[in-house]
Structures are given as C-alpha cells and as structure tokens.
C-alpha cells in the first residue's frame, strides 16, 4: 500500500541519502545531478549533512518525474510525500 506521510528532518535526510545512492548508480542521472548542483563526487561527504544539499537532492528528484515515481514506488510512498518533505527544508518555495 502506498503511503502518504510526513517526515521529520532525520527521516528526510535518510530519504535523501537513499535517493542519492540511486542517482549515483545511474551514469546519466549522476552526471546530470553533478551538473545541476555544481557538486563534485569528492564534495558529497562534506555536503551530505547540510540541509541545503539534502534539499538539492529532493529538488533534483522533483524535476525528474520518471525518477520521482520510480523512487517513490521503491520506497512505497506517494510521490506527493516527497514534495511535502521538500517543503520542510530551506529554500522551499513559499506558498500563499
């Protein structure tokens, strides 16, 4: 059953770690991720604990709908739950 849920910060960080692992396993996605974020493979370890980097991982996912759906299915989540997780991090668009 697909879950629609909210996440605390540590769960969001774990979710982003899992997404990053999936991104890095795919040469096309990893190249695109590094190009869009301006991050290098060497920087990942130091950036991984920064909320802005975690937000960047979720932003990447939200811009790649096929990956978003694939990842959400793997995690047994509704894709909208990932959007809600992103809204809890810095740099999220303000809603009226």
C-alpha angles and dihedrals in degrees: 000000000000113000128222106196146141125245135214119225095267092050090049090051091050091048090051091049090054091047092049091053089054091047093050092050091061114068094206094047094044092050091048092046093053091046094050097043098038088227123136125215089250092057097054097088094053094041097045094084094051116100091218092057092047088051089051091056091052091044089054090052093047090054093052104061097183090052091044091054093043093049093044090052091050090051093043090239137135106247088233088066088065090052090052090049090053091053089062093062133078117279095029113150113261117244125211 
